[in-house]
Structure formats: structure tokens, C-alpha cells
Amino acid sequence: MGHMGQAGHIHVVGGGLAGLTAAITAAESGARVTLHEGHRNLGGRARTAEGPYRTNEGPHAVYHRGPFGTWLARRDLLGPVVSVPLLEGLRFRFRRAGALRALPPAALLRLSRRDPRTAPVDGTFREWATGQVGEDGARAAANFAAAALFHHDPGALSAR
């Protein structure tokens, strides 16, 4: 990701979240930093696409109240969070049993009402969700989470 060049000067290759974090942390520690990025815009796979709605293009979403979001907020590096307008939200569709449906599975709705801070850090999402909504509901929730997290097995991630 980076290497020491001249004494006290660090070169960081890549302006994605990891590169930006490394560059900011090194600069805060007193090093001179040069950040090298191959694209016109910073952000790596977390770049935001322009259009009628701003969308995240990659797997590195910055979650509100998450550890990385908190780190960015302390440095005043987060922009405003925009909600989806209600009428647009009503246009969302969820694929279940081979059909597009207006509502997600009931298990997903039940899980969404749980306070995530009560989920165990040292248990998997699959274990916790199974205890909350049963095995089929936990599998459905993990599958829906996979689309947002870009992770091959979100059920294996920490429940928190």
C-alpha cells in the first residue's frame, strides 16, 4: 500500500478508503505524504455515481454509526446522508421465489426492527438471526445482505 521514500515521507498508492485512511493517519502522525491515484476521483470502489440519485458503486459502504463512519466523522470528512424519498422507496422490488415483490420477506422486516447494538459481536449473523427469525428467515436475510455488502457469506460475519 505504501512505502517509506525519503526520511519521513510516505508514498501511498491508491485513493480508495484504505489508501485515504493510510494517508490521513500518516499525516496526522507527522509524516509528509504523497497520495498517488490512477482515477480522476478519489474513493476507489466506494466512489459515488452521479445521476438522479447518488449511488455507491462498490462494496465499501460507510455505515452510519459504524467504526469507519465514526473515524471519518471525527475528521469532518463525511458529507450529508440523504434518505430515499418515500415514493421512490415504494418502487423497490425484492426477488423472492422467482418473482419480484413489493415487500421483503417478513423475517427481514422483523430483523430490521432489532437494535443492531444488541447483536453479539462474537457470534455470527447466521446464529443470531436464526435465533431471532428461524433458519429460513436467517438465510433470506443473509442473502439480501450479500447484495449490499458484496460478501460471499454474510451469515458468517459478526452479528453486530
PyMOL CGO cylinders between C-alpha atoms (Angstrom):
from pymol import cmd
from pymol.cgo import CYLINDER

trace = [
    CYLINDER, 0.00, 0.00, 0.00, 2.78, 2.44, 0.77, 0.3, 1, 1, 1, 1, 1, 1,
    CYLINDER, 2.78, 2.44, 0.77, 6.49, 2.56, 1.40, 0.3, 1, 1, 1, 1, 1, 1,
    CYLINDER, 6.49, 2.56, 1.40, 8.95, 4.88, 3.04, 0.3, 1, 1, 1, 1, 1, 1,
    CYLINDER, 8.95, 4.88, 3.04, 10.72, 7.03, 0.46, 0.3, 1, 1, 1, 1, 1, 1,
    CYLINDER, 10.72, 7.03, 0.46, 12.86, 9.87, 1.76, 0.3, 1, 1, 1, 1, 1, 1,
    CYLINDER, 12.86, 9.87, 1.76, 13.13, 10.07, 5.53, 0.3, 1, 1, 1, 1, 1, 1,
    CYLINDER, 13.13, 10.07, 5.53, 9.71, 10.97, 6.90, 0.3, 1, 1, 1, 1, 1, 1,
    CYLINDER, 9.71, 10.97, 6.90, 8.00, 10.95, 3.50, 0.3, 1, 1, 1, 1, 1, 1,
    CYLINDER, 8.00, 10.95, 3.50, 5.42, 8.26, 2.76, 0.3, 1, 1, 1, 1, 1, 1,
    CYLINDER, 5.42, 8.26, 2.76, 4.00, 7.45, -0.67, 0.3, 1, 1, 1, 1, 1, 1,
    CYLINDER, 4.00, 7.45, -0.67, 0.56, 5.85, -0.66, 0.3, 1, 1, 1, 1, 1, 1,
    CYLINDER, 0.56, 5.85, -0.66, -0.65, 4.20, -3.85, 0.3, 1, 1, 1, 1, 1, 1,
    CYLINDER, -0.65, 4.20, -3.85, -4.41, 4.26, -4.28, 0.3, 1, 1, 1, 1, 1, 1,
    CYLINDER, -4.41, 4.26, -4.28, -7.03, 6.75, -3.18, 0.3, 1, 1, 1, 1, 1, 1,
    CYLINDER, -7.03, 6.75, -3.18, -9.63, 4.24, -2.07, 0.3, 1, 1, 1, 1, 1, 1,
    CYLINDER, -9.63, 4.24, -2.07, -10.79, 4.02, 1.54, 0.3, 1, 1, 1, 1, 1, 1,
    CYLINDER, -10.79, 4.02, 1.54, -7.70, 2.07, 2.64, 0.3, 1, 1, 1, 1, 1, 1,
    CYLINDER, -7.70, 2.07, 2.64, -5.30, 4.45, 0.88, 0.3, 1, 1, 1, 1, 1, 1,
    CYLINDER, -5.30, 4.45, 0.88, -7.05, 7.54, 2.20, 0.3, 1, 1, 1, 1, 1, 1,
    CYLINDER, -7.05, 7.54, 2.20, -7.08, 6.09, 5.71, 0.3, 1, 1, 1, 1, 1, 1,
    CYLINDER, -7.08, 6.09, 5.71, -3.35, 5.31, 5.50, 0.3, 1, 1, 1, 1, 1, 1,
    CYLINDER, -3.35, 5.31, 5.50, -2.52, 8.76, 4.12, 0.3, 1, 1, 1, 1, 1, 1,
    CYLINDER, -2.52, 8.76, 4.12, -4.58, 10.62, 6.73, 0.3, 1, 1, 1, 1, 1, 1,
    CYLINDER, -4.58, 10.62, 6.73, -3.23, 8.53, 9.60, 0.3, 1, 1, 1, 1, 1, 1,
    CYLINDER, -3.23, 8.53, 9.60, 0.38, 9.03, 8.43, 0.3, 1, 1, 1, 1, 1, 1,
    CYLINDER, 0.38, 9.03, 8.43, -0.16, 12.79, 8.02, 0.3, 1, 1, 1, 1, 1, 1,
    CYLINDER, -0.16, 12.79, 8.02, -1.72, 13.01, 11.48, 0.3, 1, 1, 1, 1, 1, 1,
    CYLINDER, -1.72, 13.01, 11.48, 1.40, 11.26, 12.81, 0.3, 1, 1, 1, 1, 1, 1,
    CYLINDER, 1.40, 11.26, 12.81, 3.59, 13.99, 11.32, 0.3, 1, 1, 1, 1, 1, 1,
    CYLINDER, 3.59, 13.99, 11.32, 4.81, 12.34, 8.11, 0.3, 1, 1, 1, 1, 1, 1,
    CYLINDER, 4.81, 12.34, 8.11, 4.83, 14.07, 4.76, 0.3, 1, 1, 1, 1, 1, 1,
    CYLINDER, 4.83, 14.07, 4.76, 2.50, 12.12, 2.48, 0.3, 1, 1, 1, 1, 1, 1,
    CYLINDER, 2.50, 12.12, 2.48, 2.09, 11.88, -1.26, 0.3, 1, 1, 1, 1, 1, 1,
    CYLINDER, 2.09, 11.88, -1.26, -1.05, 10.07, -2.41, 0.3, 1, 1, 1, 1, 1, 1,
    CYLINDER, -1.05, 10.07, -2.41, -0.97, 8.56, -5.92, 0.3, 1, 1, 1, 1, 1, 1,
    CYLINDER, -0.97, 8.56, -5.92, -4.34, 7.79, -7.57, 0.3, 1, 1, 1, 1, 1, 1,
    CYLINDER, -4.34, 7.79, -7.57, -4.92, 6.50, -11.09, 0.3, 1, 1, 1, 1, 1, 1,
    CYLINDER, -4.92, 6.50, -11.09, -8.51, 7.76, -11.46, 0.3, 1, 1, 1, 1, 1, 1,
    CYLINDER, -8.51, 7.76, -11.46, -9.85, 11.30, -11.73, 0.3, 1, 1, 1, 1, 1, 1,
    CYLINDER, -9.85, 11.30, -11.73, -11.76, 10.93, -8.44, 0.3, 1, 1, 1, 1, 1, 1,
    CYLINDER, -11.76, 10.93, -8.44, -10.83, 9.51, -5.07, 0.3, 1, 1, 1, 1, 1, 1,
    CYLINDER, -10.83, 9.51, -5.07, -12.83, 6.77, -3.41, 0.3, 1, 1, 1, 1, 1, 1,
    CYLINDER, -12.83, 6.77, -3.41, -11.76, 3.54, -5.10, 0.3, 1, 1, 1, 1, 1, 1,
    CYLINDER, -11.76, 3.54, -5.10, -14.60, 1.03, -5.17, 0.3, 1, 1, 1, 1, 1, 1,
    CYLINDER, -14.60, 1.03, -5.17, -16.57, 3.30, -2.84, 0.3, 1, 1, 1, 1, 1, 1,
    CYLINDER, -16.57, 3.30, -2.84, -16.91, 6.07, -5.42, 0.3, 1, 1, 1, 1, 1, 1,
    CYLINDER, -16.91, 6.07, -5.42, -20.33, 7.66, -5.68, 0.3, 1, 1, 1, 1, 1, 1,
    CYLINDER, -20.33, 7.66, -5.68, -22.06, 7.69, -9.06, 0.3, 1, 1, 1, 1, 1, 1,
    CYLINDER, -22.06, 7.69, -9.06, -23.84, 10.83, -10.19, 0.3, 1, 1, 1, 1, 1, 1,
    CYLINDER, -23.84, 10.83, -10.19, -27.33, 10.79, -11.63, 0.3, 1, 1, 1, 1, 1, 1,
    CYLINDER, -27.33, 10.79, -11.63, -30.85, 11.47, -10.50, 0.3, 1, 1, 1, 1, 1, 1,
    CYLINDER, -30.85, 11.47, -10.50, -29.85, 9.59, -7.31, 0.3, 1, 1, 1, 1, 1, 1,
    CYLINDER, -29.85, 9.59, -7.31, -26.36, 9.30, -5.91, 0.3, 1, 1, 1, 1, 1, 1,
    CYLINDER, -26.36, 9.30, -5.91, -25.38, 5.66, -5.53, 0.3, 1, 1, 1, 1, 1, 1,
    CYLINDER, -25.38, 5.66, -5.53, -22.39, 3.83, -4.11, 0.3, 1, 1, 1, 1, 1, 1,
    CYLINDER, -22.39, 3.83, -4.11, -20.54, 1.87, -6.78, 0.3, 1, 1, 1, 1, 1, 1,
    CYLINDER, -20.54, 1.87, -6.78, -18.81, -0.67, -4.59, 0.3, 1, 1, 1, 1, 1, 1,
    CYLINDER, -18.81, -0.67, -4.59, -18.67, -2.91, -1.57, 0.3, 1, 1, 1, 1, 1, 1,
    CYLINDER, -18.67, -2.91, -1.57, -17.16, -0.41, 0.82, 0.3, 1, 1, 1, 1, 1, 1,
    CYLINDER, -17.16, -0.41, 0.82, -20.24, 1.37, 2.06, 0.3, 1, 1, 1, 1, 1, 1,
    CYLINDER, -20.24, 1.37, 2.06, -19.67, 3.61, 5.05, 0.3, 1, 1, 1, 1, 1, 1,
    CYLINDER, -19.67, 3.61, 5.05, -22.37, 2.72, 7.52, 0.3, 1, 1, 1, 1, 1, 1,
    CYLINDER, -22.37, 2.72, 7.52, -23.88, 5.36, 9.79, 0.3, 1, 1, 1, 1, 1, 1,
    CYLINDER, -23.88, 5.36, 9.79, -22.53, 4.76, 13.32, 0.3, 1, 1, 1, 1, 1, 1,
    CYLINDER, -22.53, 4.76, 13.32, -20.04, 2.15, 12.03, 0.3, 1, 1, 1, 1, 1, 1,
    CYLINDER, -20.04, 2.15, 12.03, -16.38, 2.33, 13.07, 0.3, 1, 1, 1, 1, 1, 1,
    CYLINDER, -16.38, 2.33, 13.07, -15.16, 3.76, 9.77, 0.3, 1, 1, 1, 1, 1, 1,
    CYLINDER, -15.16, 3.76, 9.77, -18.01, 6.25, 9.60, 0.3, 1, 1, 1, 1, 1, 1,
    CYLINDER, -18.01, 6.25, 9.60, -17.15, 7.39, 13.13, 0.3, 1, 1, 1, 1, 1, 1,
    CYLINDER, -17.15, 7.39, 13.13, -13.47, 7.74, 12.19, 0.3, 1, 1, 1, 1, 1, 1,
    CYLINDER, -13.47, 7.74, 12.19, -14.39, 9.90, 9.18, 0.3, 1, 1, 1, 1, 1, 1,
    CYLINDER, -14.39, 9.90, 9.18, -16.90, 11.99, 11.16, 0.3, 1, 1, 1, 1, 1, 1,
    CYLINDER, -16.90, 11.99, 11.16, -14.27, 12.85, 13.80, 0.3, 1, 1, 1, 1, 1, 1,
    CYLINDER, -14.27, 12.85, 13.80, -12.22, 14.36, 10.99, 0.3, 1, 1, 1, 1, 1, 1,
    CYLINDER, -12.22, 14.36, 10.99, -15.21, 16.14, 9.42, 0.3, 1, 1, 1, 1, 1, 1,
    CYLINDER, -15.21, 16.14, 9.42, -14.80, 14.07, 6.23, 0.3, 1, 1, 1, 1, 1, 1,
    CYLINDER, -14.80, 14.07, 6.23, -18.39, 12.84, 5.84, 0.3, 1, 1, 1, 1, 1, 1,
    CYLINDER, -18.39, 12.84, 5.84, -20.90, 14.60, 3.66, 0.3, 1, 1, 1, 1, 1, 1,
    CYLINDER, -20.90, 14.60, 3.66, -24.63, 14.70, 4.29, 0.3, 1, 1, 1, 1, 1, 1,
    CYLINDER, -24.63, 14.70, 4.29, -26.59, 11.44, 4.37, 0.3, 1, 1, 1, 1, 1, 1,
    CYLINDER, -26.59, 11.44, 4.37, -29.57, 11.53, 2.05, 0.3, 1, 1, 1, 1, 1, 1,
    CYLINDER, -29.57, 11.53, 2.05, -32.69, 9.43, 2.54, 0.3, 1, 1, 1, 1, 1, 1,
    CYLINDER, -32.69, 9.43, 2.54, -34.57, 7.78, -0.29, 0.3, 1, 1, 1, 1, 1, 1,
    CYLINDER, -34.57, 7.78, -0.29, -37.81, 9.71, -0.90, 0.3, 1, 1, 1, 1, 1, 1,
    CYLINDER, -37.81, 9.71, -0.90, -40.83, 7.69, 0.25, 0.3, 1, 1, 1, 1, 1, 1,
    CYLINDER, -40.83, 7.69, 0.25, -42.41, 7.44, -3.20, 0.3, 1, 1, 1, 1, 1, 1,
    CYLINDER, -42.41, 7.44, -3.20, -39.12, 6.21, -4.68, 0.3, 1, 1, 1, 1, 1, 1,
    CYLINDER, -39.12, 6.21, -4.68, -38.74, 3.67, -1.86, 0.3, 1, 1, 1, 1, 1, 1,
    CYLINDER, -38.74, 3.67, -1.86, -42.13, 2.26, -2.78, 0.3, 1, 1, 1, 1, 1, 1,
    CYLINDER, -42.13, 2.26, -2.78, -40.70, 1.39, -6.21, 0.3, 1, 1, 1, 1, 1, 1,
    CYLINDER, -40.70, 1.39, -6.21, -38.12, -1.02, -4.70, 0.3, 1, 1, 1, 1, 1, 1,
    CYLINDER, -38.12, -1.02, -4.70, -38.72, -4.67, -5.53, 0.3, 1, 1, 1, 1, 1, 1,
    CYLINDER, -38.72, -4.67, -5.53, -37.37, -7.79, -3.83, 0.3, 1, 1, 1, 1, 1, 1,
    CYLINDER, -37.37, -7.79, -3.83, -36.82, -11.05, -5.67, 0.3, 1, 1, 1, 1, 1, 1,
    CYLINDER, -36.82, -11.05, -5.67, -38.26, -13.99, -3.75, 0.3, 1, 1, 1, 1, 1, 1,
    CYLINDER, -38.26, -13.99, -3.75, -39.30, -17.39, -5.03, 0.3, 1, 1, 1, 1, 1, 1,
    CYLINDER, -39.30, -17.39, -5.03, -38.61, -16.35, -8.62, 0.3, 1, 1, 1, 1, 1, 1,
    CYLINDER, -38.61, -16.35, -8.62, -40.86, -13.26, -8.54, 0.3, 1, 1, 1, 1, 1, 1,
    CYLINDER, -40.86, -13.26, -8.54, -40.42, -9.55, -7.86, 0.3, 1, 1, 1, 1, 1, 1,
    CYLINDER, -40.42, -9.55, -7.86, -42.34, -8.45, -4.79, 0.3, 1, 1, 1, 1, 1, 1,
    CYLINDER, -42.34, -8.45, -4.79, -43.01, -5.07, -3.20, 0.3, 1, 1, 1, 1, 1, 1,
    CYLINDER, -43.01, -5.07, -3.20, -42.17, -6.26, 0.32, 0.3, 1, 1, 1, 1, 1, 1,
    CYLINDER, -42.17, -6.26, 0.32, -39.10, -8.08, 1.59, 0.3, 1, 1, 1, 1, 1, 1,
    CYLINDER, -39.10, -8.08, 1.59, -39.56, -11.37, 3.47, 0.3, 1, 1, 1, 1, 1, 1,
    CYLINDER, -39.56, -11.37, 3.47, -41.33, -10.94, 6.83, 0.3, 1, 1, 1, 1, 1, 1,
    CYLINDER, -41.33, -10.94, 6.83, -38.22, -12.28, 8.60, 0.3, 1, 1, 1, 1, 1, 1,
    CYLINDER, -38.22, -12.28, 8.60, -36.16, -9.43, 7.15, 0.3, 1, 1, 1, 1, 1, 1,
    CYLINDER, -36.16, -9.43, 7.15, -38.73, -6.89, 8.35, 0.3, 1, 1, 1, 1, 1, 1,
    CYLINDER, -38.73, -6.89, 8.35, -38.67, -8.43, 11.85, 0.3, 1, 1, 1, 1, 1, 1,
    CYLINDER, -38.67, -8.43, 11.85, -34.87, -8.34, 11.94, 0.3, 1, 1, 1, 1, 1, 1,
    CYLINDER, -34.87, -8.34, 11.94, -34.82, -4.71, 10.76, 0.3, 1, 1, 1, 1, 1, 1,
    CYLINDER, -34.82, -4.71, 10.76, -36.75, -3.74, 13.91, 0.3, 1, 1, 1, 1, 1, 1,
    CYLINDER, -36.75, -3.74, 13.91, -33.99, -5.16, 16.16, 0.3, 1, 1, 1, 1, 1, 1,
    CYLINDER, -33.99, -5.16, 16.16, -31.44, -2.74, 17.57, 0.3, 1, 1, 1, 1, 1, 1,
    CYLINDER, -31.44, -2.74, 17.57, -28.14, -3.83, 15.96, 0.3, 1, 1, 1, 1, 1, 1,
    CYLINDER, -28.14, -3.83, 15.96, -26.27, -2.81, 19.12, 0.3, 1, 1, 1, 1, 1, 1,
    CYLINDER, -26.27, -2.81, 19.12, -27.92, -5.75, 20.92, 0.3, 1, 1, 1, 1, 1, 1,
    CYLINDER, -27.92, -5.75, 20.92, -26.50, -8.33, 18.49, 0.3, 1, 1, 1, 1, 1, 1,
    CYLINDER, -26.50, -8.33, 18.49, -23.42, -10.16, 19.81, 0.3, 1, 1, 1, 1, 1, 1,
    CYLINDER, -23.42, -10.16, 19.81, -20.02, -9.20, 18.42, 0.3, 1, 1, 1, 1, 1, 1,
    CYLINDER, -20.02, -9.20, 18.42, -18.57, -12.67, 18.97, 0.3, 1, 1, 1, 1, 1, 1,
    CYLINDER, -18.57, -12.67, 18.97, -21.44, -14.60, 17.32, 0.3, 1, 1, 1, 1, 1, 1,
    CYLINDER, -21.44, -14.60, 17.32, -22.17, -14.92, 13.61, 0.3, 1, 1, 1, 1, 1, 1,
    CYLINDER, -22.17, -14.92, 13.61, -25.08, -13.20, 11.93, 0.3, 1, 1, 1, 1, 1, 1,
    CYLINDER, -25.08, -13.20, 11.93, -26.42, -16.62, 10.89, 0.3, 1, 1, 1, 1, 1, 1,
    CYLINDER, -26.42, -16.62, 10.89, -26.50, -17.90, 14.50, 0.3, 1, 1, 1, 1, 1, 1,
    CYLINDER, -26.50, -17.90, 14.50, -28.04, -14.71, 15.88, 0.3, 1, 1, 1, 1, 1, 1,
    CYLINDER, -28.04, -14.71, 15.88, -30.62, -14.31, 13.09, 0.3, 1, 1, 1, 1, 1, 1,
    CYLINDER, -30.62, -14.31, 13.09, -31.62, -17.99, 13.33, 0.3, 1, 1, 1, 1, 1, 1,
    CYLINDER, -31.62, -17.99, 13.33, -32.40, -17.44, 17.00, 0.3, 1, 1, 1, 1, 1, 1,
    CYLINDER, -32.40, -17.44, 17.00, -34.46, -14.37, 16.10, 0.3, 1, 1, 1, 1, 1, 1,
    CYLINDER, -34.46, -14.37, 16.10, -36.41, -15.48, 13.00, 0.3, 1, 1, 1, 1, 1, 1,
    CYLINDER, -36.41, -15.48, 13.00, -35.59, -19.14, 12.29, 0.3, 1, 1, 1, 1, 1, 1,
    CYLINDER, -35.59, -19.14, 12.29, -33.24, -20.79, 9.81, 0.3, 1, 1, 1, 1, 1, 1,
    CYLINDER, -33.24, -20.79, 9.81, -35.14, -19.89, 6.61, 0.3, 1, 1, 1, 1, 1, 1,
    CYLINDER, -35.14, -19.89, 6.61, -35.52, -16.26, 7.70, 0.3, 1, 1, 1, 1, 1, 1,
    CYLINDER, -35.52, -16.26, 7.70, -31.84, -16.04, 8.64, 0.3, 1, 1, 1, 1, 1, 1,
    CYLINDER, -31.84, -16.04, 8.64, -30.82, -17.45, 5.24, 0.3, 1, 1, 1, 1, 1, 1,
    CYLINDER, -30.82, -17.45, 5.24, -33.08, -14.95, 3.43, 0.3, 1, 1, 1, 1, 1, 1,
    CYLINDER, -33.08, -14.95, 3.43, -31.70, -12.04, 5.48, 0.3, 1, 1, 1, 1, 1, 1,
    CYLINDER, -31.70, -12.04, 5.48, -28.11, -13.12, 4.81, 0.3, 1, 1, 1, 1, 1, 1,
    CYLINDER, -28.11, -13.12, 4.81, -28.85, -13.40, 1.07, 0.3, 1, 1, 1, 1, 1, 1,
    CYLINDER, -28.85, -13.40, 1.07, -30.32, -9.89, 0.99, 0.3, 1, 1, 1, 1, 1, 1,
    CYLINDER, -30.32, -9.89, 0.99, -27.35, -8.59, 2.98, 0.3, 1, 1, 1, 1, 1, 1,
    CYLINDER, -27.35, -8.59, 2.98, -24.97, -10.17, 0.46, 0.3, 1, 1, 1, 1, 1, 1,
    CYLINDER, -24.97, -10.17, 0.46, -26.22, -7.78, -2.22, 0.3, 1, 1, 1, 1, 1, 1,
    CYLINDER, -26.22, -7.78, -2.22, -25.47, -4.74, -0.06, 0.3, 1, 1, 1, 1, 1, 1,
    CYLINDER, -25.47, -4.74, -0.06, -22.22, -5.99, 1.48, 0.3, 1, 1, 1, 1, 1, 1,
    CYLINDER, -22.22, -5.99, 1.48, -20.70, -7.64, -1.61, 0.3, 1, 1, 1, 1, 1, 1,
    CYLINDER, -20.70, -7.64, -1.61, -19.65, -10.51, 0.66, 0.3, 1, 1, 1, 1, 1, 1,
    CYLINDER, -19.65, -10.51, 0.66, -19.84, -14.16, -0.38, 0.3, 1, 1, 1, 1, 1, 1,
    CYLINDER, -19.84, -14.16, -0.38, -21.13, -15.34, 3.03, 0.3, 1, 1, 1, 1, 1, 1,
    CYLINDER, -21.13, -15.34, 3.03, -22.54, -12.50, 5.18, 0.3, 1, 1, 1, 1, 1, 1,
    CYLINDER, -22.54, -12.50, 5.18, -24.07, -15.08, 7.54, 0.3, 1, 1, 1, 1, 1, 1,
    CYLINDER, -24.07, -15.08, 7.54, -20.52, -15.85, 8.71, 0.3, 1, 1, 1, 1, 1, 1,
    CYLINDER, -20.52, -15.85, 8.71, -19.84, -12.19, 9.62, 0.3, 1, 1, 1, 1, 1, 1,
    CYLINDER, -19.84, -12.19, 9.62, -20.25, -10.88, 13.15, 0.3, 1, 1, 1, 1, 1, 1,
    CYLINDER, -20.25, -10.88, 13.15, -23.88, -10.38, 14.10, 0.3, 1, 1, 1, 1, 1, 1,
    CYLINDER, -23.88, -10.38, 14.10, -23.07, -6.90, 15.34, 0.3, 1, 1, 1, 1, 1, 1,
]
cmd.load_cgo(trace, "trace")
